[in-house]
Amino acid sequence: MPHVTVENCRHSFATSYLHAGGRVEDLSRILGHSDIITTYRRYVRPDGSDTARGMAVVVPRV
């Protein structure tokens, strides 16, 4: 079993929270970050599904 750290647990929670649709602003407060930029830099990683969802909303309107 791999070594589990508090940081691993925080990262796992944060990633799951965002993938479930949680807002970055709320996550930043939950994690106790004084600056939302810290949250963005550590946990926000756009993936292909984010891009596809954005395109699905915009393209029909063009």
Backbone hydrogen bonds, N-H to C=O, Kabsch-Sander energy under -0.5 kcal/mol:
donor,donor_aa,acceptor,acceptor_aa,energy
9,C,5,T,-2.0
10,R,6,V,-2.7
11,H,7,E,-2.5
12,S,8,N,-2.5
13,F,9,C,-2.6
14,A,10,R,-2.9
15,T,11,H,-2.6
16,S,12,S,-2.3
17,Y,13,F,-2.9
18,L,14,A,-2.3
19,H,15,T,-2.3
20,A,16,S,-1.6
21,G,18,L,-1.6
22,G,17,Y,-2.5
27,L,23,R,-2.4
28,S,24,V,-2.6
29,R,25,E,-1.4
30,I,26,D,-2.6
31,L,27,L,-2.6
32,G,28,S,-0.6
32,G,29,R,-0.8
33,H,28,S,-2.2
38,T,35,D,-1.3
39,T,35,D,-0.8
40,Y,36,I,-2.3
41,R,37,I,-2.7
42,R,38,T,-1.9
43,Y,39,T,-2.6
44,V,39,T,-0.7
44,V,40,Y,-1.3
45,R,43,Y,-0.8
50,D,47,D,-0.7
51,T,47,D,-1.6
52,A,48,G,-2.5
53,R,49,S,-2.4
54,G,50,D,-2.1
55,M,51,T,-2.4
56,A,52,A,-2.3
57,V,53,R,-1.3
58,V,54,G,-2.1
59,V,55,M,-2.7
61,R,58,V,-1.4
62,V,58,V,-0.6
62,V,59,V,-1.5
